[in-house]
Amino acid sequence: MSFFRKKTRIPPLLHTVEGVDVARYCGTWYEAASVPRKRQKRCTNTKAEYTLTPEGKVRVVNSCRRHGKTVSIKAQGTPVSGSGNAWLKVRFFSLISADYRVIELAADYSWAVVSNTTGSGLWVLSRTPYMGPEVYDGIIEKLRSRGIETAGIEKTVQ
């Protein structure tokens, strides 16, 4: 028996979907599951809101409930040239840059899976606060078929 939590292995530079219609992608996304990050510990009701700016960038507001209070962080995403808008460079506080890669996306934009390029983060997103088990299980199977170890993915309490 191991006392260490099994980590999810996400291959670096995981291929993105072919393209993303940013206007369709914008709106509210609820976090159905993720590989929990330190700053997301003890978060519930986690969601992200994306708004397209007139300059073609994406305004991002991530929020969750922690200790009974809503906490949020704002950022701005810029599509990476040649990525079909499936890869954004996201800036927090104008200082911290992160990669946001859409690696799976439902044809009707009802769910998405996002990863970073280092392989240390993964988020399963849904347009609704609750994702049905058959949809969730199908997503996890898609990830496994791509060689992504899914043991470290945890469902998010909404």
Buried (B, 14 or more C-beta within 10 A) or exposed (E): EEEEEEEBEBEEEBEBBEEBEBEEBBEBBBBBBBBBEEEBEEBEBBBBBBEBEEEEBBBBBBBBBBEEEEEEBEBBBBBBEEBBBBBBBBBBEEEEEBBBBBBBBBEEBEBBBBBBBEBEBBBBBBBBBEBEEEBBEEBBEBBEEBEBBBEBBEEBEB
